[in-house]
Amino acid sequence: MDSTTCIEEVPGDIDREALRILRQGSFVWDSKVLAFRRGAATIEYAFLREQKLIAGGGMSGQERLGQLQRLRILLQSLD
């Protein structure tokens, strides 16, 4: 996988904070499988959509913060 994947290839509807969390966790976008990858760990785009971590996900601010916290916890559990 090319570690120089540019941000323009990432679907534009992903929550910006979720994207920042993924990048901080050293996940890179793999457009071939529509997922963020780090070694054997994969976070699929479909999962992010299910969690409403996309623009216009229809969550309140509090719900969004909860989902972002869950994403952080998930990434920590993958370490």
C-alpha positions in Angstrom: 0.0 0.0 0.0 1.2 3.4 -0.9 1.7 5.5 2.3 1.5 8.7 0.2 -2.2 8.3 -0.4 -3.5 11.8 -0.8 -6.4 13.2 1.2 -8.3 14.0 -2.0 -8.9 10.3 -2.6 -10.6 9.9 0.8 -14.4 10.2 0.5 -15.3 13.8 1.2 -18.2 13.0 3.4 -16.2 11.5 6.2 -16.4 13.5 9.4 -13.2 15.7 9.6 -12.6 14.8 13.2 -13.0 11.1 12.6 -10.5 11.5 9.7 -8.0 13.3 12.0 -8.4 10.5 14.6 -7.7 7.9 11.9 -4.6 9.8 10.7 -3.3 10.2 14.2 -3.7 6.4 14.6 -1.5 6.0 11.5 -4.3 4.7 9.3 -4.1 5.5 5.6 -6.8 5.3 3.0 -6.8 2.4 0.6 -9.1 3.2 -2.2 -8.9 -0.3 -3.6 -10.8 -1.7 -0.6 -12.6 1.4 0.5 -11.0 1.3 3.9 -8.4 2.8 6.2 -5.6 0.4 6.9 -2.7 0.1 9.3 -0.9 -3.2 9.0 -3.5 -6.0 9.4 -6.1 -3.6 11.0 -8.8 -2.3 8.7 -11.6 0.3 9.3 -14.0 0.1 6.5 -15.8 3.1 5.0 -19.1 1.2 5.4 -18.4 1.0 9.1 -17.9 4.8 9.4 -21.1 5.3 7.5 -22.9 2.9 9.9 -21.6 4.8 12.8 -22.8 8.1 11.2 -19.3 9.5 11.1 -20.1 11.2 7.9 -21.2 14.7 7.0 -24.9 15.1 7.5 -25.0 11.9 9.7 -28.1 13.3 11.5 -26.5 13.2 15.0 -26.7 15.8 17.7 -23.4 17.3 18.9 -23.4 15.1 21.9 -24.0 11.9 19.9 -21.2 12.9 17.5 -18.8 13.3 20.4 -19.8 9.9 21.7 -19.2 8.3 18.3 -15.8 9.9 18.0 -14.9 8.7 21.5 -15.9 5.2 20.5 -13.7 5.4 17.4 -10.8 6.4 19.6 -11.4 3.5 21.9 -11.6 1.1 18.9 -8.3 2.3 17.5 -6.7 1.9 21.0 -8.0 -1.6 21.2 -6.3 -2.4 17.9 -2.8 -1.5 19.2 
